[in-house]
Every structure is written in structure tokens, then in C-alpha cells.
Amino acid sequence: MSEFFDMPSDLQSSYWGLIGLHLREAMIPVLVGLLVALPIAQLCVRVRWLYPPVLWVTTILYAIPSLAFFVVLIDYTGLSETTVMIPLAVYSLVVFVPAIVDGVRSVPRETLDAAVAMGFGPIRRYLQVQLPIAAPAIIAGLRVASVSSISLVSVGMLIGNQGALGNLLNSGMIYNQPRLIWLSVVGTAVLAVLVDALLIGLRLLVTPWMPRGGRTNRPVVSEERAEPRTRKTPSGAALEDALR
């Protein structure tokens, strides 16, 4: 069975090493894209007319073929991981910016007014009230960006074997070994599913007020009889967490 995972010597890595490399090349750009998108999205929320042109620019950048992006960057970053990761970070912006903007705009006005009345400044209000309420939308964008990034890393095989698991596609065709092609395709798919499952777990962890799939809906009558103070909304939960 161990022979099934044997790698050609020119890859200079084991199969598990390629998996680690694939994760690094896929997830670092996603995290960088998220950090860049947060202030851009907040600026779009505060300056509403700025949102359409920003969305237009990110869409245009996303439309650039990855291979063309690589060719432009090779003169500056060479045949390296950085050449692969920069386009992936740029591509993630088209997912993150609208996800964060929509999530932050969904925060009820009365919640923001209550935060202001409690003495929350703009930064504290953004970090402790708006972002927690927007977390479901942000994590949904994170799931899309992560799966997309994991699949696009394989294109890096075209620039000096920088495609991690994608390198196995090229090696499988060169050495006429379907085993390597299957290891690449199945490994990439499993990696995407596992990362997506971890992000679903993260959403459940950071948004305890969100409904769970396994819960049964309560009868309407019991909701009407419930005391108003016993019901927790996402905005109310976020304010409580911020005050702790």
C-alpha cells in the first residue's frame, strides 16, 4: 500500500509533504485576502458610493486568467510560491468584499445606536458588534474563497512545479502513471472538503445564536407566550459578548 503513495524523485517531496505545501499555498492567500478586505469593506460601508467601483475593480481582477497573472509576476517574484499566492489573494477579494459589506450592513440600526450609547467608539463598535453579527456572512465567503483557492493552486504546476498536488498531474502524464493523477485529483477534493468542514465547525463555534440543522423548530404558540427578554437576537448576543 505504501508503494501507492511513492512519489517521483524529481518532485523532491513526499505525498504528505505535497499536501502540506498545497495547504500553505492555498490558505495563506485566503487569510491575506481577508485581512485586506476588512478595511476595504468597512470603507465601502461608510462611503456608500465607493462600493460599486470597488466591486467592479475586484471583478475585473478576478476575470484575469491565472496563467496570465503568473506570467506578469514571474519578472518580479520568479518561479516561486509567491507567484502563485499573489493572484489567489487578489481573487479572494471578489468574494470577501461583498460578503463583509453585506454582513456589516445587516446589523440593525438600533443595535449600533445602543453600542454608541454604551460608549463604543467606531473601532470597538466595528470589531465587537458589527463583525460578530456579520460572522455568518464572512465565514460563508471564507468557505467559497478557501475551496476556490485550493483548486486553483494546481495551476501552479505550469510555472516550475509550484502547484503542490497539481504537480502530480504533470508527473502522471510524463511517466504515464494514472496513479499519480488520481492522487492529485482525489487529494485536492478531499482537502477542500476537510477545510470546508472545519470552517462549518468554526461558524458553529463563533455564532452560537445561529440555528442548528439538528434542532426542531418550536411551535409558534410557545414563541408568542415567551417573555420578550428571554429571546436572544444576534445583535443582542454580540452586545452582551462585547460588554463581558
Secondary structure by P-SEA (a helix, b strand, c coil): ccccccccccccccaaaaaaaaaaaccaaaaaaaaaaaaaaaaaaacccaaaaaaaaaaaaaaccaaaaaaaacccccccaaaaaaaaaaaaccccaaaaaaaaaaccaaaaaaaaaacccaaaaaaccccccaaaaaaaaaaaaaaaaaaacccccccccccccaaaaaaaaaaccaaaaaaaaaaaaaaaaaaaaaaaaaaaaacccccccccccccaaaaaaccccccccaaaaaaaaaac
